Amino acid sequence: MTETKPHHIEIESVFSNSTDQYNASVPQLYQSATFKQDSLSNMGEYDYTRSGNPTHTHIFPVTSDEVIAGDDFFGGTHRLLTYMNAKGDLNVVHCYITDIDAMKASITPRTKMIFLESPTNPLIKVCDVKAICDHAHAVNPDLLSATKYLNGHHDIVAGVITTRDPSVAERLYLVINSMGCGLSLFHCWLLSRGLCTLAVRVERQQQNCRKTAHFLELFGFNVHYPVLHSHPQYELHLRQCSGDGAVLSFETGSVKLLEKIFEACDIFGIAVSFGCVNSLISMPCKMSHASIDAKTREERDMPEDLIRLCIGIKNIDDLI
């Protein structure tokens, strides 16, 4: 199959592929807030201009940009990438995050981003971050959920983007400044308060998580935690990380046993997310990763009996 040569910006900015009913040679102005539908069973492409409008759609770039993503990451990220791939906004290529050669082989001239998590959610896989970033020209902006450990109390929803590239930082600031989508002052204050206790919180959480992982392994569960000798990327994790982490997952062997564990929960709250002072328990296949269909979960070796634990700061004797 012959790849289409990308057009220059002069073509992309003026090209019109109008499909209105009169075959107009230029895009039309549809100055309507709402759109009539044929029937309840035959809804059209547009219904309300806030959700979409033909005039608005025309200025969206037609792109063939490609994103390489791993085989294990947050369910919401999967949902977004799947949606953008289905709409044709992006071509998303999945590969095993721990197979560097496979990831390198997936890169094409259209590849604009390699999206990775390490350790991953929920299978706690560890990828060679340096090897991937070196191959990706080391632009490597980091995306952090400040909702998690940075804040630590689950009373804000916030995100952080960091980069070493000044030009990328300037572009990000321009968007934030123009759209006014920066974090509110009160949320900034709560985040700064959480940062004051970050070191002591995470140290305690990692200690508790390490003991919990060994406790579960003694019971014969298949535990996913990077500082266990049984973890396939144990050596890699020690080389590139200074801490153990405070999230683990384990396989119970049966969904029935999993359900009994959830029914017996007391101190552990049944909730998604992680990184707060409280301890949480979740079933990824029914909660955070429920948007990934069962067939895809099976292909990615995500078992239905998987439990994810997010360990907090309470006394370890109470937790286990």
N, C-alpha and C positions, 0 to 999 in steps of 0.2 A: 504494500500500500504506500503510495507516494504522499509524503507530508506536504501540507500546504505552506508555502513560504509566508511568514508573517508580514503584514503590511506595515508601512511606516505610519507614524502618528497622523500625518496629513490625510491619509486615506481613512484611517480608523475614525477620525473626528468628524468627517463629513459624509461617510458612506451611509446610504439609506436603503434598507431592505423592507420598505413599507408594505404592509399587507392589508391596508384598509380596503373597504368594499368598492372603492372607486379607483383603486390602483394609482393613487396620487404619487407624484415623483418626489415629493418631500414629505417629511413627517407632519401630521396634523396636530392641532391643538384641541384636545378633548377636555373642555372646561366644564366637567361634570363631577359632582361630588359622589354620585351613586350611579349604578348601572342596572337596568332592568334585566331580569332573567327570563328565559323561555318558560321554565317550569321548575317546580321543586326538584324534579328528577333530572333536570338538564341545566345545571348551573354553568354560566359562562366563565371565561378566564378572569374577568374583572367583576367585582361586586361593589367595592367602596374605595374611593381614591386614596385614603390613608393606607390601604393594603396593596394598592397597585393601580396604575393608570397607564394606558397605551403611550401617552406622551412621555410619561416618566420612564417607562420601560425602554424607550428608544435610546435614551442617553446611557443606559447600562452598556459597558463594553462587552463585545463578543470576545470571549477569551478562551484560549486553549491551555492556560497555565496549568501546571501539574504540581500536585503535592504528594510527597511520599510520606505515608503514615505507618506506624507500627501495627502490630497485631493485637496489642493489649493496651487500652487506655480508657479514660473516663467515658462513660456512656453518653454524656451530653456532647462531648467532642465528636463521638461517632455519629450521633444524630445530626449534628451540624454539617459534618463533612459529607454524609450520605445525602442530605438535602441539597447541598451545593453541587454535588456530583450529578444527582438526578436532574437538576435544573440546567446543567451544562455550564455552570459558572466555573467549575474546576474539574479537572480530571484527577481523581484520587487513586493512588496506587498503594496497596497494602503489602507489607513484607514483614518477615520475622525480625523483630527489633534486635535480637541477639545475634543475628547473622549479618556481620558487616559486609561480607562479600556479596550477599544477595541484595543488600541495600545499595551498594555501589553500582551493581549491575542494573538496578532499577532506574538510575539517574539518566535522564535524556536532556537534550537541549531545551526542552520545555519546562524542566523541573525548576520551580521557583522556591520551594520550601521543603525541608525535611522536618516533620513534626514528630517529636518523641517525648516520652515520659521515662524517667528512671529514678527510683524503682517505679514500675508500672502499677496501674490500678485496674483490676484487683489482684493480679497474680504475682505481684512483687518481683517481676523480672528486672534484671539489671543490664543495661546496655553500655557499651564502651563510648561514653560521651565524647571524649577527646578524639578518638579515631573518626567518629562521624563528623564532628565539627571541623576537624582538619580537612576532611574531604569536601565539606560544604563551604569552604573558603572562610570559615571562622567568623561569619557575621553574627551568628548565634545570639539573637535576643532571647532573654529568659522571660517566661510567663510564670508569675507566681500568684497563687490565690492567697491574698492577705487575710481572707476569711479564716484561714486555717491557723498555722502556728504563729505567724507574725502578730495576729491579734490575740488568738488563743482563748477567747471567751465566747465565741459564737454569738456576738451581739452586733456584728456588722457584716455586710457583704461587700467585698472590695477586691480589686486585682492590681497587680503591679507588673509593668513591663520594664525590663532593664536591658541596656545594650552598651557596648564599648565603642560603638561607631557614632561619632558626633553627628554625622549627617542623618542617620536613622533617628537619633534622638530629637533632632530639630524638626523632622517631619512628623514625628509622633506628637511633639509639643504643639505644632501648628494645628493638627487635627483637634487635639484636646481643647486648645485655646479657642478655636473657631466654633466648635460645637458646644462648648460649655459643659462638657461631660466629665469634668474633674470630680474627684471625691469631695463630698460635702465637708465643711469645717468640723462638724461634730464627729463625723466618722474618722476624720484625720486625727482628732483628739483621742478618740477611743483607740485607734491604731497605735498612736505614740505611747499611750499608757500600756498597751499590751507588749510593745517592744521592750519596755523596761524590765519585764520579767521573763523575756524569751529564753535566756540562757538557763535559768534555774528550772523553768517549766520543762523545757525539752530534755534537759539532763535527767530529771526525775521520770519523765515519760519513757525515755529510752531504757532506763534501768528496769522499770516495770515491764516494758514490752519484752525485753530480753528474758526475764524470768518467766513471763507468760508463755513465750515461745518454747522454752525448754520444758515447762510444765506440760504443755500440750503434746510435745514430741514424746515425752515419757509415756503418754497414754496411747501411743501408736498412731496418732493422726499424722497425715501428710501436711507438714507445716511449711508455708512459704514465708521465709524471713531471711534476709540476706546475710546475717552473721552466723547462721547455723552452718556447720560443716556440710550438711546435706544439701545446701542450696547450690545449684549448678553454677552460679556466678559469684560464689563466695570470695574467691581470690580477687576478682575484678572489683567487687564492692569495697574490699579493704584498701585497694590501691587508690580508688578515686573518691572515697568518702571518709569523713572524719568521725562520723557517728553511726549508730546502729539503725536509727529510725524507730518510730513509735507506731507503725501500722504493720499488721501481719494478716495473713489469711490462712485458712486451713480447710482441708476436706474431711468431712465427717464419715464418709463411707456410705451414707444413705440420707435421703431427704427426710425420712421419718425421724432419724436421730437428730437431724438439724432442727426440725420443728420442735422436738422435745427440749432442746437446748434453749430455743427462743422462748418457749413457754416458761422455762425456769429462770429467765432473766430477772434480775432484781436491781443490782447496782449498774449493770450495763443498760443504757438506754437504746431502744431499737430506733435507729435513725441513720440517715445518710450523712455524708461529710465526715470530716475528721480534723484533728489538730487542736481540739479544745481541751480544757482541763478535765472535762468529764470523759468517761469511758463509754464508747458506743459500739454497738454490734449491728451488722447488716447482712442481708443476703443479696449479693450483687445481682444475681439472675432475676430476682423479683423486685429489686429496688433500683440502685444506681445504674445498672446496666440492662434494665428491662426493655429499653428501646432497641436493643440489639436482638434480632430474631434468633430463635433457638438453633436454627441450622448454622448461622454464623458463629454463635457462641460455641457450638460443638466443633466447628472447624478450627476455632482458635483455642481449643483445649480448655474452655472455661466450664468446669463441671457444675452441675445443678446443685450439688451438695456443698458448695463453697460458702464459707463464712468469713467475713472480714471483721477484724477487731481493730478499733482505734483506742489505744490505751491512754488513760489520763494520769492524773497525779495522786490519786487516792492511795492509801496504804495497800501494798501488794498483797498482804494477807487477807484483805477484804476482797480483792479482785479475783484471786484464785483459791 
